[in-house]
Amino acid sequence: MQDTKNSTKYFIWMIIAMLFWGVAWTAGKVAAEHSNAEVAAFWRYAISFITIIPVVWFLKTPLKSDKIGYFYMFASGALTSLFNYLFFAGLSHGQAGYGGTMVTALSPLFTYMMSIAIFGTKISNRQLIALSVGVLGALMLLRVPYEGFAFLSADSSYFLGCAVVWSIVTIIAQKGMRRADPMFYTLVVFGVTAFINMLFALPHNPFDFAAYDGVFWSVIFFIGVVPGTFGMAIYFVSASKVGAHKTAVFMFIVPVGAIVSSAVVYDEVVALTTVAGCLLAFLAVILFNMKRASKLLA
């Protein structure tokens, strides 16, 4: 009974955290409009890095790894800095709801395909069907059946880049977190990301606090603390309590927060192809995880 209550508690917290991850897409668009991609990218992870330090201390996280582990952390941080820039650059051009849906749905599918291509991961017939469904969902999200290769325009290419980069970050993280505590791994990645983004933000005077209005500072603080520090902490703690294969499915709550918040703030209209593509991608990942879960229970 106690285990059931604990699981329910973590499920509820995960739903809340993923909704905030979705809202971060709309908030990120607001921040980009009140500054620029370089400055917003720097402060997002600078705030996350600073505020995650007390969390790491409170959880008594062991601050250690080996040389290979640190290599993974720095590589992940460098790629996350690229993702961070593409995130804000994309929001400067495109819609927050579409971006949040597209990246969240495509990234897991790209991760599976990269694992198969790079590591020779073997897949079953069911997983092959799941991959086919996922590819169909990806084509729908990219609007290929209706617009051809229009997704290569500036409005969508940034989001496509986000999905590809985050897939690589995920693969690196799967290896790196075997060599360090997940929270310590996140702390280092946040620090490396903030530092690299700072180098590119310096020409834009990111420390000239008066140059940016109150809307920017309030929104960027929200993104850094709530979806950033809070969301990541809940995600990792829940993964350790209820299982990574169950936690990963919650990622598909992110589009809900992105779509609803962008509709409220920007009156963005959600295309039917976006909803259909997201559902197909969700079904594909569920099929993959169902197979993994059965192996874990065997």
Secondary structure by P-SEA (a helix, b strand, c coil): caaaaaaaaaaaaaaaaaaaaaaaaaaaaaaaaaccaaaaaaaaaaaaaaaaaaaaaaacccccccaaaaaaaaaaaaaaaaaaaaaaaaaacccaaaaaaaaaaaaaaaaaaaaaaaccccccaaaaaaaaaaaaaaaaaaccccccccccccccaaaaaaaaaaaaaaaaaaaaaaaccaaaaaaaaaaaaaaaaaaaaccccccccccccaaaaaaaaaaaccccaaaaaaaaaaaaaccaaaaaacccaaaaaaaaaaaaaccbbbbaaaaaaaaaaaaaaaaaaaaaaaaaac
